């Protein structure tokens, strides 16, 4: 007889589907406190961690879940999703293939693999993987979304918008899926020249996004950054002695060409893209917190730089390793102090376009 899942884990899955990551986190941790080797609780908590930027913890959790129950395609698929988020695209493809060994028709896994092909700038491969399912009909919304993304990349935004319009309003789907659906539709409509429809789709997507943005707090944060890194005193402030010159930080606005820039570097034999890492913001939060950045010593800067490099380890011999966390625009002063020889690429666009 199959074992019965902990009700708290089932509640966590529902909470996560409705965008309540904090509630899901608490429920999973409570379940694991009572049963440390509950693989489903570990897998759901890994998904929560992935959605909240706790990538390192999430990776360890899903690996533990696979070690406990290695024949679940969704576990291997989640590992692959997380590797894709971290920019480990080739490792992600291997994990997707492992998942498909256990369930060759798992549409969530197939959608994830196709999305990774898109991250590798290979939309033709993504389309070839998805078309048999599309032609058969009855595909899940996740398949439709990635299929539309592939069509957009191949220059067919009108066809992409028709695919997505056929899936609306998708109210039975999770908040994250619906948000992605509307944002992808907005992009398709925009590229097809349907500005009014694009605006409506983006507006729907934004309404599904978290509404706790605090403008005043952000202004205060920016003012503190400006005060910490004054141009007339920046050169005199302590710097790390770290001489690593391989790191490339891409910052800028959304839809400013940052993904394409990373893909171009990753396509070079001496380049590797790591994706949108939360590693540096997390380390700075843990190591510095509310402390004024200007008070850090050389030894402290060296320790932080060493920790970042250790946590963002890679297996290639690349001389250009890209961290495409756009939010690191707030950390540029610290990046220059931590890695004096790092390269910084600022991708820009007209904010009104």
N, C-alpha and C positions, 0 to 999 in steps of 0.2 A: 504494500500500500504506500502511495506517495505521501511524503511527510507534509503536514499542514504548515503553511507559512505563518509566521508571527503576525497577528493582526496589526501591530504597530508598523511593520514594514509595509503592509498593504496600504495603511493610512498615509505613510510617508510617500508612497508612489502617487497617491491621489493628490497630496499636498504639492508635490513637485510639479505634477501636470497642471496645477492651477497657479503655478508661479510662486508658491510659498516655500522657498528653499530653506528658510530658517526653521520652520516647523518640521519639514522633512528631515533636516539634520538632527534635530532633537529626538525625533521618534526613532531614527536608525541607531543613534548612539545609545538610547535607552535599551533597545533590543539587543545590541551587542554587549552591553554591560551584563545582561543576563545570560547571553549565549555568545561567547567570543568568536565561535567558528561558524556563525550563521552566514553562509555564503551569499544568500540573497540580500541580507541586510548590508553586507560589505559592498555588494555591487550597487545597490541603490544609493548608499552613502558616497560611493565613488562618483556616481552620476551627479549627486549634489555638489561634491567638491569640484567637479569639472565645471559646473555651472556658476560657481562662486569664486573661481580663480585659485582654488587650493589644489593645484595640479599635482604637486609632489605627493601629497597625502592620498589623493584620488588614484594615482597610478599604483601606489603600494596596495591600496585596498582592492582594486580590481585584479591585481596580480595574485593577491591572497585568495580571492574568490575563485579564480581559475585554478589555483593549486588545490583547492578543496573540491571543486566540481568543474573539471576541464572539458566537459562535453556539451556545455551550453553555448550555442552560437551567439546569443546576445551578450554573454560575458566577453567573448573574444571581439565582438563588434564594438563594445564599449571601450575596450582597451585600444582598439584601432582608432576610434573617434578621438580619444584623448591624445594618442600619439600624433594624429593629424593636427590637433590644436597646438601641440608643442612643436610642430614643424618637422616631425620625424615621419615624413611621407612614405618612404620606402618600408620602414618598419610597420607603418600602418597598413600598407597593402598586404604585407605578409600576415598580419593579424586578421585582416578581412578574409583572406584566403583560408586561414585556419577556421574561421567561423563558418565559411561556406562548405567546408568539409562535413560539418555536422548538420547543416541545414542549407542546402543549395538554393532554396527559394525564399530565404529570409529577406524580405524587401527592405527592412531597415538597414541590414548589412550591405545589401546591394547599393542602396542609396548612398551610404557612407563611402563605399569604395568609389563610386562614380564621383562623389564630391571631392575625394582626394585626387582623382585624376584632374579635376578642374583646378585644384590648388597647384598641381604640377604643370598647369597650362597645357593640358591634353584633353580638350573638350571632345575631340573625335572619339577617343577611347571611352569617355563617359557616355556619349550618345550611343555607341555600339553596345555598351553594357545594358543600357536602359530600354532601348527600342523594342526588344522582344517582349518585355513586360507591358510597355505602352501599347503595342500592337494587339496584345492579348486582351487588354482591357481589365478594368476592375482594380487598377493599381492603387496603392496607398498614397496619401497626400505627399509624404516625404519623397516618393519617387517622382511625382509630378513637379515638385519644387526643383529638384536637382536637374530633371529633364529640361525644365524651363531655363535654368541657369546655363545649361550647355547650349541651348538654342541661342540665348543671348550672346554667349561667347563666340558663336559661329555666325553672328550677324543676322539672326532671325528674331528680333524682339517682338514683332507682331504675332508670330506663331507662339512664342513663349507666353505672351499675355493671354492668348486664347486658351492655352492649356490651363493657366492659373484661374482665369475667370470661371472656367467650368468646375472648379473645386470650391468656390465660395458658397456660403460664408464659412464653412468648415468649423462650425461652433462645437462640434464634438471632439475636436483636436485640442492638444495642449496649448497653453498660452504661447509657449516658445515657437511651436510649429505654426500657429496662426500669425504670429508676428513676422516670422521669416517669410511666410506666404505673401503677406501684404507688402513687405519691403521689396521682395523680388518682383512682385507685380508692378510696384511703383517704378523700379528701374526699367522694366520692360516697356512700360507705357511711356516713360520719359524718352527712351531711345527710339521709340516708334513715333515720337513727335506729338503724343497725346498728353500735353502738359497738364490739363485740368484733371484728367483721369489719374495721372501720376500723382498729383498733389493729394487727391482723395485717398489713394492707396497708402501713401506715406502717412497721411493723417490717421488712418485706421491703425497702421502699425505702431505709430507713436502712442496712441491711446492704450494699446496693449502693453506698452513698456512701463517700467517702474516709474512712479510719479513722485519720488521723494527727492528730486533734484533741488538743491539749496543754492541759489545764485549768490546770496550774500556770503555764505561759507566759502564758495569757490573764489569770490573776489578777495576775501581775506587771505586765503591760501596763496593766491597769486601775488598779493602785496607782500606777504612774508617772504616769498621766494625772491622777489625783486630786492627787498631789503637785505637779504642774506648774501646776494651775489652782485654787489655794486661794481660797476665797470671800473671805477678808479681804484678799487682795492682787491679785485679778483685775482690778479697775478700774484699778489703778496700773500694770499691765503694758502694754508697748507695743501699739499697735493700728495696723492699716493705715489709710492715709488714703483708701482706696477708698470712693467714695460710691454705688456701684451698689446700688440698692434692688429690683432685679427678681428676685433669686434667692430661691428657696424650697427649703429642704432638708427632706425628709420622712424621719424616722427612726422606729424602733420595732421591735417584734417581728414575726416572720412571722405572716401571717393576722390582722393587727390592723386591716385596713381601709385600708392604705396605698395599695394599687392603686386602690381606689375613690376615695380622696381625690385621687390624681393625675388620674384620669379626669375627675372633676368639674371640677378646675381647667383641664385640657386642653380640656374642652368649652366653656369660656367663650371668647368671641372675643379676649380679652386674655390668655389663658393658653396655655402650651405645656408639655407634659410631655416630658422628655428620657429618661425611663426610669431604669434602675438603673446609673448611671455609675460606672465604676471610676476616673474621672479624678482626683478629689481624693485618694483614698488613694495612687494611683500617684505623683502630683506630690509629695505630702508625703514619700513614701518616697525619691524621687529628690533632692529639694531639702533635706530635713532629716535623713532617715535616723535614726540612733541619737542624734543630738544632742538635748539637752534643749530642749523647745519654749520654755521661759522665756528662753532666751538669744537668741532671734531679735530683730533690730532692726526698726525701722519700715520702712527701705528693703527689707529682706529680705521682710517681710510684704507690702509693696506689690508686689514682683516676683512672689511666689507668687500673689497675687490676680490680677494681670494675666495671668499664664500660664494660670490656670484659666479665666478668662473667654475668652481667646483660643482655648483648646482646646475649650471648650464653646460655640462660636459657634452662632448660629441665624439663620434667614432671616426669621423673623416679626418683627412689631413688638410682641410680647407684653410686658406689664408684670409678668407673673408666670411665671417660668421654673423648672420643677420638676426637681430632682435627687432621685430616689427611691432612693438607695443607703442601705438600712436600716443597713448597717454604719457609716455616718457618725456613729452615736451616740458612737463613740470619738473623733470629731474635732470634737465640738461646741465645745469650747474654742477650737480653732484657727479654726473657721468664724466664731465671734463676733469673733475678733481679725482675721481676714482680711476679713470683710464685716460691718462693724458695723451696716449697715442691712438685712441679709438677714432673711428670715422663716424660722423653724424650726417645723415641725409635728411633734409627737410623738404617734404613734398607739399606743394602748395596748390591752391586753386582759388578761383573767384568765389567767395562765400555766398554770393547771390546766384551763382549759376546752377 
